[in-house]
């Protein structure tokens, strides 16, 4: 029981589930500069639109930074109440639709990620 209390206290302090919700957005592309710029743009949009108590972490390289000649960067959103977040993320993906279609850009969104890889 001591472990559980300690773990829950740590999760509350550092804002991890079950005290907040998480979203992991991962961007990948064969061009590292494209990945970094896209992830930075996503973070800037999020910072302008989310509530003040929502935390945006990143952009940062993914723990596995390159897979099959594709660079990977990510950002994480920690929030308690963001009722419009899904719509905002959809709009962000729509902003990059042409790059996704023409330049093989990949943006993945994991609502409540189990792993942060």
N, C-alpha and C positions, 0 to 999 in steps of 0.2 A: 504494500500500500504506500510505502514511503516513495518508491519510484514513481508511481502515478501522480502523487501530489507534487513532487519535484518537477516532473515532466510537464504537467498542466500549468504550473506556475511559470515555467520557462516559456511555454507556448503563449501564454497571456502576455508576458513581458515583451517578447519579440514579435508579437502579432502573427501567430500561425494558427491554422485550424486546431480546434473548432471555434476559436474566438474571431476569426476572420475567414473570408472566402479568398481563394486564389484563382488567378487566371495566368496561364503561361502562353506567351506569344513567341513563336520561333520563326525566324526568317532565314531562308537558305537560297543560295545562288552560287554559281561558279566564280563570280567576281566578288572578291572580299570587300572592295570599296562600295559596291552596290548594296551588299548586305548591311554594312555598317550605316550607310546613309539612309537606307529604308527603315532600319530599326530606330535610328535617331528621329526620323520624321514621325514614326508611329508614337514614340514616347512624347514628343512635343505636342502632338495632337491630343493625346490622352491627358497630359498635364493641364492643358487649357480647358478640358471638358469635364473632368471628374471632380467629385466633391473634395473639399479641403482635407478631410481626414483619410482619404484614400492615398495609399502609398504606391508609387511606381518605382520599381527597381530596374536599373539597366539604362541603356543597353549594355550588354556584356556578352562575351563569347559564350556559347553553350559549353557545358562540361566536356562534350565531345565536339570540338570546334570544327572539325571537317570530316565529312563522310562522303565517300564516292565522289571526290573532286568537287564537293559543294561545301562552301563555308556556312557556318551556322551561328547566328547571334540570337539573343532572346531578351525579353523584358518580362517582368512579373508585376502583376497588379494584386495588391492586398487591399481588400475592402470589406466593409460591414454592410453597407446599404448603397447600392448603385443600381436603381431600378431601370435605368436606361443604358446600362453597360453593353448588353447584347446588341442593341441597335447601333450604338456607337462603334463597336468593333466591326459590325457589318458594314457601316459607312466607311470605315478605314480600309477594309479589304476592297470595297468598291472603288476607292480612290486609286488603288494600285492594280485594278483589273487589267488595264492594258499591258502593264509590265508582267503580270501573271500570265496573260495570254501570249504575248509576243516575245518576252525575254526569259521565259522559264523561271520566273521568280516564284518562290513558294512561301506562303505565309500560313502557318498552322496555329490554331487556337485551341488550347486545352483548358476547358472550364473545369476547375477542381482537379488539377493534375495529381496523379498518384505518385509519379516520379518527376523529378525536375531535370531530366536529361534531355 
